[in-house]
Amino acid sequence: MTDTYAPPQDPLVVLHHDHQVVLVDKPAGLLSVPGKGEHLSDCLIRRVQNVFPTALLVHRLDRDTSGVMIFALTPHAQRHLGLQFEKRQTRKTYVARVSGQVQDAKGTVDLPLCVDWPNRPRQMVDHENGRAAVTDWRRLKRGETETRMRLMPKTGRSHQLRVHMLAIGHPILGDPFYATGAALDHPRMMLHSESLMFRHPDGGLPTKIAAKPPF
C-alpha cells in the first residue's frame, strides 16, 4: 500500500483516566505507535503523552481501526495490563460493517494465522504454520449489500478480525488490504473497537469502557 499518511487532526478524546490508566477513542487513520521515518512520527501514543507524559504502551490497534485503546500511566499498570492481554483476560468487542449478507445469526471463526511474508504486513490463514486465532461473531443488522456485525476476538493476532471476516466471505468494508471492488470503496475501514473490559491495576476491579462507533 503506497498511500500517503495523512492522519486526522481531531482533538484527543479521553474516555476515562485516573492515577493508573487512561483510555482514549482512537480515530481511524492514525497509527498507534510511530512508523519508520519522520513522516510516520505522528501517532496516538505521542498525542496521549502530550497530555499524559507518563503514558506507556499496552496494546495496539491497526492504523485504520478506530475505538477504545488503553494506556498505562505507571510501570505497575503496564505490567498488570500487559499480563491480562497476554493471558487473554481482557474482553474486547468490535463493531464492523462487512460486505454481503451474513446468513447465520452468530458463529465462530477458528482459523490459525501467520504473516504473508511476500505481502507483509498482510496476514493469511495457514493451518500448518499459523498461530491459533479465534473470533466469535454475532449479526446485528443485515442490509441488501452489507451486514453489521459485533466481533469478539478470543485471541489477539495481527489483522485477526480482518482476515477472519475475509475467510468467511465477508470482508470488512473499506479494508485497504483485504477488501476489493465495491467493498473497498468506502471513506474508511468500517471496524471500530467498541469496548474493553479489564481488571483495574489498582485493586483488580472489573472495569468496562466503551465508545460508540462513528458509522
Backbone as numpy.savetxt, mean C-alpha at the origin, in Angstrom:
# Nx Ny Nz CAx CAy CAz Cx Cy Cz
9.32 1.84 -16.67 8.47 3.02 -16.67 9.36 4.25 -16.67
9.15 5.12 -17.63 10.06 6.24 -17.81 9.39 7.59 -17.53
8.23 7.56 -16.86 7.55 8.82 -16.62 8.35 9.68 -15.65
8.15 10.99 -15.73 8.86 11.90 -14.84 8.18 11.88 -13.47
8.99 12.11 -12.45 8.47 12.11 -11.08 8.00 13.51 -10.73
6.71 13.68 -10.59 6.13 14.99 -10.25 5.14 14.77 -9.11
5.65 14.60 -7.89 4.77 14.27 -6.76 3.81 15.40 -6.43
2.62 15.05 -5.93 1.66 16.10 -5.53 2.22 16.93 -4.38
1.82 18.16 -4.33 2.33 19.07 -3.30 1.28 19.38 -2.23
0.35 18.45 -2.06 -0.69 18.63 -1.04 -0.07 18.76 0.35
-0.71 19.52 1.25 -0.21 19.60 2.63 -0.27 18.23 3.30
0.63 18.02 4.26 0.66 16.77 5.01 -0.64 16.59 5.79
-1.27 15.42 5.64 -2.50 15.11 6.37 -2.16 14.16 7.52
-2.18 14.68 8.74 -1.88 13.87 9.92 -3.18 13.29 10.46
-3.26 11.96 10.53 -4.45 11.28 11.01 -4.43 11.11 12.53
-3.23 10.91 13.08 -3.08 10.69 14.52 -1.61 10.88 14.87
-1.35 11.48 16.02 0.03 11.48 16.51 0.02 11.57 18.03
1.02 10.96 18.64 1.23 11.03 20.08 2.73 10.96 20.33
3.14 10.60 21.52 4.57 10.64 21.84 5.36 9.49 21.22
4.68 8.48 20.65 5.37 7.32 20.09 5.21 7.16 18.58
4.06 7.57 18.04 3.77 7.29 16.63 3.11 8.49 15.96
3.22 8.53 14.64 2.43 9.46 13.83 1.91 8.68 12.63
0.64 8.86 12.32 0.03 8.23 11.15 -0.47 9.32 10.22
-0.15 9.16 8.94 -0.51 10.16 7.95 -1.24 9.50 6.78
-1.92 10.34 6.01 -2.63 9.88 4.82 -1.74 10.22 3.62
-1.05 9.20 3.11 -0.11 9.41 2.00 -0.86 9.67 0.70
-0.46 10.71 -0.03 -1.08 10.92 -1.34 -0.51 9.97 -2.40
-1.32 9.64 -3.38 -0.83 8.84 -4.51 0.20 9.67 -5.28
1.22 8.99 -5.79 2.23 9.66 -6.60 3.45 10.13 -5.84
3.46 9.93 -4.53 4.59 10.35 -3.70 5.33 9.13 -3.18
6.64 9.09 -3.37 7.45 8.01 -2.84 7.39 7.99 -1.30
7.46 6.79 -0.71 7.53 6.67 0.74 8.90 7.09 1.26
9.94 6.70 0.53 11.32 7.01 0.90 12.03 7.54 -0.34
13.20 8.18 -0.18 13.88 8.74 -1.36 14.28 7.66 -2.36
14.20 8.00 -3.65 14.73 7.13 -4.68 16.18 7.47 -4.95
16.75 6.83 -5.95 18.16 7.11 -6.31 18.21 8.35 -7.18
18.97 9.34 -6.72 19.09 10.58 -7.49 18.34 11.72 -6.83
18.86 12.92 -6.99 18.27 14.10 -6.36 16.84 14.34 -6.84
16.53 13.95 -8.09 15.18 14.19 -8.63 14.14 13.31 -7.95
14.60 12.31 -7.18 13.67 11.44 -6.45 13.79 11.63 -4.94
14.24 12.81 -4.54 14.49 13.05 -3.11 13.23 13.42 -2.34
12.24 14.02 -3.03 11.01 14.40 -2.35 10.22 13.13 -2.04
9.90 12.93 -0.76 9.23 11.69 -0.36 8.48 11.92 0.95
7.65 10.97 1.31 6.80 11.15 2.48 7.59 11.24 3.77
8.61 10.38 3.94 9.31 10.41 5.22 9.99 11.77 5.43
10.52 12.38 4.38 11.15 13.69 4.55 10.12 14.76 4.88
8.95 14.67 4.28 7.89 15.63 4.60 7.43 15.45 6.06
7.33 14.20 6.49 6.94 13.94 7.88 8.01 14.46 8.84
9.29 14.23 8.48 10.39 14.67 9.35 10.49 16.19 9.43
9.96 16.89 8.45 9.93 18.35 8.53 9.04 18.83 9.67
8.04 18.02 10.01 7.09 18.36 11.07 7.42 17.60 12.36
7.83 16.34 12.19 8.18 15.46 13.32 9.63 14.99 13.11
10.61 15.75 13.57 12.01 15.49 13.23 12.52 14.11 13.63
11.91 13.46 14.63 12.42 12.15 15.08 11.77 10.99 14.34
10.93 11.25 13.34 10.18 10.19 12.67 11.11 9.15 12.04
10.75 7.88 12.22 11.53 6.74 11.72 10.64 5.83 10.87
11.24 5.24 9.84 10.49 4.38 8.93 10.11 3.06 9.58
8.89 2.60 9.32 8.42 1.30 9.81 8.05 0.39 8.64
7.34 0.94 7.66 6.92 0.17 6.48 6.79 1.14 5.31
6.41 0.64 4.16 6.30 1.48 2.97 4.98 1.21 2.26
4.56 2.19 1.49 3.51 1.99 0.50 4.10 2.31 -0.86
3.64 1.62 -1.90 4.09 1.93 -3.26 3.82 3.39 -3.59
4.62 3.94 -4.47 4.49 5.34 -4.86 3.05 5.69 -5.26
2.43 4.81 -6.02 1.12 5.12 -6.60 -0.05 4.72 -5.71
0.23 4.20 -4.53 -0.81 3.85 -3.56 -0.98 5.00 -2.57
-2.21 5.30 -2.21 -2.47 6.33 -1.20 -2.91 5.65 0.10
-3.01 6.47 1.17 -3.63 5.97 2.39 -2.76 5.93 3.62
-3.25 5.18 4.61 -2.68 5.19 5.96 -1.27 4.63 5.98
-0.36 5.40 6.57 1.02 4.95 6.75 1.49 5.42 8.12
2.17 4.52 8.86 2.60 4.82 10.22 4.11 5.03 10.27
4.53 6.00 11.08 5.94 6.24 11.36 6.13 6.20 12.87
7.28 5.68 13.30 7.64 5.68 14.71 8.30 7.01 15.05
8.12 7.46 16.29 8.77 8.70 16.74 9.90 8.43 17.73
10.07 7.15 18.11 11.17 6.77 19.00 11.76 5.45 18.51
13.02 5.16 18.84 13.59 3.85 18.47 12.80 2.69 19.06
12.28 2.86 20.29 11.46 1.80 20.89 10.23 1.51 20.04
9.54 2.57 19.61 8.34 2.38 18.80 8.69 1.74 17.46
9.83 2.11 16.88 10.23 1.51 15.61 10.46 0.01 15.75
11.14 -0.40 16.83 11.36 -1.84 17.07 10.04 -2.56 17.31
9.20 -1.98 18.14 7.93 -2.58 18.52 7.04 -2.79 17.29
6.90 -1.74 16.49 6.07 -1.82 15.30 6.70 -2.71 14.23
8.03 -2.63 14.10 8.72 -3.48 13.12 8.48 -4.95 13.37
8.50 -5.36 14.64 8.22 -6.76 14.98 6.78 -7.12 14.65
5.86 -6.20 14.87 4.46 -6.49 14.56 4.26 -6.73 13.06
4.90 -5.91 12.24 4.81 -6.11 10.79 5.48 -7.43 10.39
6.66 -7.69 10.98 7.41 -8.90 10.66 6.62 -10.16 11.03
5.95 -10.13 12.17 5.20 -11.30 12.66 3.75 -11.30 12.18
3.41 -10.38 11.28 2.07 -10.29 10.69 1.00 -10.09 11.76
1.31 -9.25 12.73 0.36 -8.98 13.81 -0.46 -7.71 13.54
-0.09 -6.95 12.52 -0.90 -5.80 12.14 -2.01 -6.28 11.20
-3.06 -5.49 11.11 -4.16 -5.80 10.18 -4.37 -4.60 9.28
-4.24 -4.85 7.98 -4.37 -3.78 7.00 -5.56 -4.06 6.09
-6.32 -3.02 5.76 -7.34 -3.15 4.73 -7.11 -2.09 3.67
-7.41 -2.47 2.44 -7.27 -1.57 1.30 -8.59 -1.55 0.54
-8.83 -0.46 -0.15 -9.93 -0.37 -1.10 -9.32 -0.23 -2.49
-9.88 -0.96 -3.44 -9.38 -0.89 -4.81 -10.54 -0.89 -5.79
-10.34 -0.22 -6.90 -11.25 -0.37 -8.04 -10.51 -1.20 -9.09
-11.12 -2.31 -9.48 -10.46 -3.22 -10.40 -11.25 -3.34 -11.69
-10.56 -3.77 -12.72 -11.16 -3.91 -14.04 -12.09 -5.12 -14.10
-13.24 -4.95 -14.74 -14.14 -6.07 -14.98 -15.09 -6.35 -13.83
-16.00 -7.28 -14.06 -16.98 -7.67 -13.06 -16.50 -8.89 -12.29
-16.25 -8.70 -10.99 -15.87 -9.83 -10.14 -17.15 -10.57 -9.77
-17.19 -11.86 -10.07 -18.44 -12.62 -9.91 -18.70 -13.04 -8.47
-17.68 -13.55 -7.78 -17.88 -14.04 -6.42 -17.93 -12.88 -5.43
-18.59 -13.13 -4.29 -18.74 -12.10 -3.27 -17.47 -11.93 -2.44
-16.71 -12.99 -2.32 -15.47 -12.93 -1.55 -14.57 -14.09 -1.96
-13.30 -14.02 -1.55 -12.38 -15.09 -1.90 -11.01 -14.84 -1.31
-10.09 -15.74 -1.63 -8.71 -15.64 -1.17 -7.78 -15.96 -2.34
-6.75 -15.16 -2.50 -5.71 -15.45 -3.49 -4.48 -15.91 -2.71
-4.04 -17.13 -3.00 -2.86 -17.71 -2.34 -1.87 -18.10 -3.43
-1.04 -17.14 -3.83 -0.09 -17.35 -4.92 1.26 -16.77 -4.52
2.33 -17.58 -4.55 3.66 -17.08 -4.16 4.22 -16.11 -5.19
4.98 -15.13 -4.70 5.48 -14.06 -5.57 6.99 -13.92 -5.48
7.59 -13.50 -6.58 9.00 -13.13 -6.57 9.21 -12.04 -7.61
10.37 -11.40 -7.56 10.65 -10.32 -8.49 10.84 -10.88 -9.90
10.31 -10.15 -10.88 10.50 -10.48 -12.29 11.77 -9.76 -12.73
12.92 -10.44 -12.56 14.22 -9.77 -12.66 14.44 -8.96 -13.93
14.14 -9.47 -15.11 14.37 -8.66 -16.32 13.50 -7.41 -16.37
12.39 -7.42 -15.61 11.44 -6.31 -15.66 11.23 -5.65 -14.30
12.23 -5.81 -13.41 12.05 -5.23 -12.07 11.81 -3.72 -12.15
10.99 -3.16 -11.26 10.50 -3.76 -10.01 9.22 -4.59 -10.13
8.84 -4.96 -11.34 7.65 -5.82 -11.47 7.85 -7.12 -10.70
6.76 -7.64 -10.17 6.76 -8.94 -9.49 5.94 -9.91 -10.32
6.07 -11.20 -9.99 5.29 -12.20 -10.74 5.00 -13.40 -9.85
3.98 -14.15 -10.24 3.68 -15.41 -9.56 4.73 -16.44 -9.95
5.30 -17.11 -8.95 6.33 -18.12 -9.21 6.18 -19.23 -8.17
5.64 -20.37 -8.60 5.35 -21.45 -7.66 6.61 -22.17 -7.19
7.70 -22.03 -7.92 8.95 -22.70 -7.53 9.81 -21.84 -6.62
9.97 -20.56 -6.99 10.90 -19.71 -6.26 10.24 -18.60 -5.45
8.94 -18.45 -5.59 8.25 -17.35 -4.94 8.09 -17.53 -3.44
7.88 -16.40 -2.74 7.61 -16.41 -1.31 6.10 -16.37 -1.11
5.65 -17.06 -0.07 4.22 -17.16 0.20 3.57 -15.78 0.24
2.41 -15.67 -0.39 1.66 -14.42 -0.40 0.17 -14.74 -0.43
-0.57 -14.17 0.52 -1.99 -14.48 0.68 -2.78 -13.18 0.83
-3.85 -13.07 0.05 -4.74 -11.90 0.12 -6.18 -12.36 0.20
-6.90 -11.94 1.24 -8.35 -12.12 1.30 -9.00 -10.92 0.62
-10.13 -11.13 -0.04 -10.82 -10.02 -0.68 -12.33 -10.16 -0.55
-12.99 -9.01 -0.63 -14.45 -8.99 -0.58 -14.96 -7.97 -1.58
-15.94 -8.36 -2.34 -16.54 -7.45 -3.32 -17.45 -6.46 -2.61
-17.28 -5.17 -2.91 -18.11 -4.14 -2.30 -19.23 -3.68 -3.23
-18.88 -3.45 -4.49 -19.86 -2.92 -5.44 -19.42 -3.28 -6.85
-20.37 -3.75 -7.65 -20.03 -4.16 -9.01 -20.73 -3.25 -10.01
-19.95 -2.71 -10.93 -20.51 -1.88 -12.00 -20.44 -2.61 -13.33
-20.66 -1.89 -14.42 -20.67 -2.52 -15.74 -19.27 -2.91 -16.18
-18.28 -2.09 -15.85 -16.93 -2.35 -16.36 -15.89 -2.49 -15.25
-16.31 -2.28 -13.99 -15.34 -2.35 -12.90 -16.01 -2.84 -11.62
-15.19 -3.20 -10.64 -15.69 -3.68 -9.34 -14.90 -2.99 -8.23
-15.61 -2.57 -7.20 -14.97 -1.99 -6.02 -14.74 -3.12 -5.02
-13.51 -3.20 -4.53 -13.11 -4.33 -3.68 -12.49 -3.85 -2.37
-12.65 -4.66 -1.33 -11.86 -4.47 -0.11 -10.84 -5.61 -0.07
-9.57 -5.26 0.09 -8.48 -6.23 0.06 -7.82 -6.28 1.42
-7.58 -7.50 1.92 -7.01 -7.69 3.25 -5.79 -8.61 3.15
-4.61 -8.04 2.93 -3.41 -8.87 2.78 -3.03 -9.55 4.09
-2.69 -10.82 3.99 -2.21 -11.57 5.16 -0.68 -11.59 5.20
-0.06 -11.24 4.09 1.40 -11.11 4.00 1.70 -9.75 3.41
2.97 -9.38 3.36 3.32 -8.03 2.91 4.35 -8.02 1.81
4.11 -8.80 0.77 5.06 -8.85 -0.35 4.95 -7.60 -1.22
6.04 -7.27 -1.87 6.07 -6.15 -2.79 5.05 -6.36 -3.91
4.22 -5.33 -4.17 3.22 -5.36 -5.24 2.19 -6.49 -5.06
2.07 -7.02 -3.86 1.22 -8.20 -3.65 -0.22 -8.01 -4.14
-0.87 -6.95 -3.72 -2.27 -6.76 -4.10 -2.40 -6.55 -5.60
-1.44 -5.87 -6.17 -1.48 -5.56 -7.59 -1.34 -6.82 -8.44
-0.40 -7.69 -8.07 -0.19 -8.92 -8.83 -1.31 -9.93 -8.57
-1.78 -9.99 -7.35 -2.87 -10.92 -7.03 -4.16 -10.56 -7.78
-4.47 -9.26 -7.88 -5.66 -8.87 -8.65 -5.47 -9.18 -10.13
-4.27 -8.93 -10.65 -3.98 -9.29 -12.04 -4.14 -10.79 -12.25
-3.68 -11.58 -11.28 -3.69 -13.04 -11.41 -5.11 -13.60 -11.48
-6.08 -12.92 -10.88 -7.46 -13.42 -10.96 -8.24 -12.73 -12.09
-7.48 -11.99 -12.93 -8.08 -11.41 -14.13 -8.72 -10.05 -13.94
-8.40 -9.38 -12.83 -9.01 -8.08 -12.54 -7.95 -7.09 -12.07
-7.08 -6.61 -12.99 -6.03 -5.68 -12.58 -6.61 -4.41 -11.98
-5.85 -3.80 -11.07 -6.28 -2.55 -10.46 -6.25 -1.44 -11.50
-7.32 -0.68 -11.57 -7.41 0.40 -12.55 -6.30 1.42 -12.34
-5.69 1.84 -13.45 -4.64 2.85 -13.41 -3.29 2.33 -12.96
-3.14 1.02 -12.80 -1.86 0.47 -12.35 -0.83 0.57 -13.48
0.24 1.36 -13.28 1.18 1.60 -14.37 2.00 0.37 -14.77
2.07 -0.63 -13.90 2.85 -1.83 -14.22 2.00 -2.98 -14.74
0.80 -3.13 -14.25 0.05 -4.36 -14.50 -1.26 -4.17 -15.26
-1.75 -2.94 -15.38 -2.97 -2.70 -16.16 -2.61 -2.39 -17.61
-3.51 -2.72 -18.52 -3.31 -2.43 -19.94 -4.61 -1.89 -20.53
-4.50 -1.27 -21.69 -5.69 -0.79 -22.40 -6.51 0.19 -21.59
-7.82 0.01 -21.63 -8.73 0.93 -20.94 -8.51 0.92 -19.43
-8.07 -0.21 -18.89 -7.84 -0.31 -17.44 -6.70 0.61 -16.99
-5.80 0.92 -17.90 -4.66 1.79 -17.57 -5.04 3.27 -17.64
-6.11 3.57 -18.36 -6.46 4.96 -18.66 -7.21 5.61 -17.50
-6.47 5.85 -16.42 -7.04 6.50 -15.23 -6.02 7.49 -14.68
-6.49 8.53 -13.98 -5.56 9.57 -13.51 -4.60 9.11 -12.43
-4.90 7.99 -11.77 -4.03 7.45 -10.73 -4.34 5.97 -10.58
-3.50 5.26 -9.83 -3.80 3.87 -9.51 -4.87 3.85 -8.41
-5.90 3.08 -8.65 -7.06 3.06 -7.74 -6.86 2.05 -6.61
-5.85 2.33 -5.79 -5.55 1.49 -4.63 -5.25 2.40 -3.45
-5.97 2.16 -2.34 -5.87 3.04 -1.18 -5.79 2.21 0.10
-4.80 2.52 0.93 -4.67 1.87 2.23 -5.69 2.48 3.18
-6.77 1.76 3.41 -7.93 2.32 4.11 -7.75 2.35 5.63
-7.17 1.30 6.19 -7.03 1.27 7.65 -5.84 0.41 8.07
-5.34 0.73 9.25 -4.25 -0.05 9.86 -4.59 -0.26 11.32
-4.57 -1.53 11.74 -4.75 -1.85 13.15 -3.42 -2.39 13.68
-2.97 -1.84 14.82 -1.69 -2.23 15.40 -1.80 -2.15 16.91
-0.83 -2.72 17.58 -0.75 -2.58 19.04 0.15 -1.37 19.34
-0.37 -0.47 20.16 0.39 0.75 20.44 1.68 0.41 21.18
2.81 1.01 20.77 4.10 0.69 21.40 4.14 1.02 22.90
3.26 1.89 23.36 3.20 2.24 24.77 1.99 1.55 25.40
2.18 0.29 25.83 1.11 -0.43 26.53 0.43 -1.51 25.73
0.60 -1.52 24.42 0.06 -2.62 23.62 -1.41 -2.53 23.29
-2.06 -1.41 23.55 -3.50 -1.29 23.29 -3.78 -1.36 21.79
-4.73 -2.23 21.37 -5.08 -2.28 19.95 -5.59 -0.92 19.47
-5.02 -0.43 18.38 -5.34 0.90 17.86 -5.61 0.77 16.37
-6.70 1.40 15.93 -7.05 1.36 14.50 -7.21 2.79 13.98
-6.49 3.09 12.90 -6.55 4.40 12.27 -6.98 4.19 10.81
-7.91 5.03 10.35 -8.45 4.87 9.00 -8.44 6.20 8.24
-8.46 6.08 6.92 -8.55 7.25 6.03 -9.45 6.88 4.87
-10.45 7.71 4.60 -11.40 7.41 3.52 -10.70 7.45 2.16
-11.06 6.54 1.27 -10.50 6.57 -0.09 -10.92 7.85 -0.81
-10.01 8.43 -1.61 -10.34 9.64 -2.35 -11.01 9.34 -3.69
-11.39 8.08 -3.92 -12.05 7.70 -5.18 -13.24 6.81 -4.92
